[in-house]
Amino acid sequence: KGTLPLLVLSVLREEELYGYEIAQRIRDRSGDLFAPSEGSLYPTLHRLERDGALAATWRASERGPRRRYYAITPSGERLFADASREWDAVSTGVSRMARAGTHG
């Protein structure tokens, strides 16, 4: 739970992207382990924008309709740092539990 906002913020730390690019970057970086659907990605983007973690702007596209580009805000950077620390703690705890289960 809660991994998609962390993944979105992670890819937006490098550059502004629009929805399809965000999903593609997450797929590429995770080796297809994570493949966010439109049904999960866009509500996450809208929630992060509403909460002030992302800023969004509409831009004309050379091909097709205009696109909504998302950029991380200072608040989003803080959220990313907090979520990263939380994820590291959860991951460490799960790893410890898994290893402890193999010793007995």
N, C-alpha and C positions, 0 to 999 in steps of 0.2 A: 504494500500500500504506500502511495506517496512517491513512487519512484519516477513517474513521468514528469512532474514538475522539476525534479532534480536534473533529469536528462535534458529537458528543454532549456533550463537555465545554463546547463553546461555547454551546449552547443552555441547558445547565443552570447556567451562570453567572448567569442572570437569575432563575430560580425553579425550584422542585421541579416535576417533571413525571413522568407515568407513560409507559410505553413507547409507546403510540399517539400521545400528545401530542409526545413527542420526535421520532418519525418525521415527524409532520405539520409540526412546526416546522422541521425540516431541509429538508423538501420546499418549504415556503413561502419560507424564507429564500434557498434556492438557485434559486428560480424553476423548480422541478421538475428541476433538473440532477441532484440527489442524491435518491434515493428508497429509503432503506434497507428491506430486506425483514425480516420477522420472523426469518428464518433467519440474518441477519447482525447485526441489531440486538441481539437478546437475548443471544447469546453475548458480544457486545462489552460490554453492560451488566453481565453477570455477571463478566466478566474485570476490568472496571474496579472493580467492587465488591470482588472478591476481593483486588485489588491495593491497596485502600484509597483509591482516587481518588473513589469514590462511596459514599454511605451510602444504604440503602434501608429503607423502612418500608411495611408493609401498612396500607391504610386502607379503611374501608367506602365503598361507592359509593352514591349516591342511586338510581342505576339499574344493575342488573346486579351482577356479582360484585365483590368487593373488588379493589383495585388496588394495585400496588407502585409507590410514588413514589420517585424517585431525586433525590438532592441531591449537589452537588459538595462535596468536603471540602477542607481546606487542602492536602493532598497532591495532590488533583485539580487545584487551582488552579496548583500548581507544575508538574504534568505538562502542563497546558494551556499555560503560558508556554513551557516547553521545546519542546513540539510545535509551537507557533506559530512560534517562532524557526527551528526545523528546516524547517518548511514554507516559510517565507519564503526561506530559503537555497536550498532545492530549486527553488522557483518562479523565483527570480532566475536560478539557474544554467540552468534549462531555457529561459527567455526569452533569455538571452545566447546559448545554443547555437543557438536557432532564428533569431535575428537574424544570427549569424555565418554561418549556412548560406545566407543570401540575398545575401551579398556576394561570392560567389566561385564 
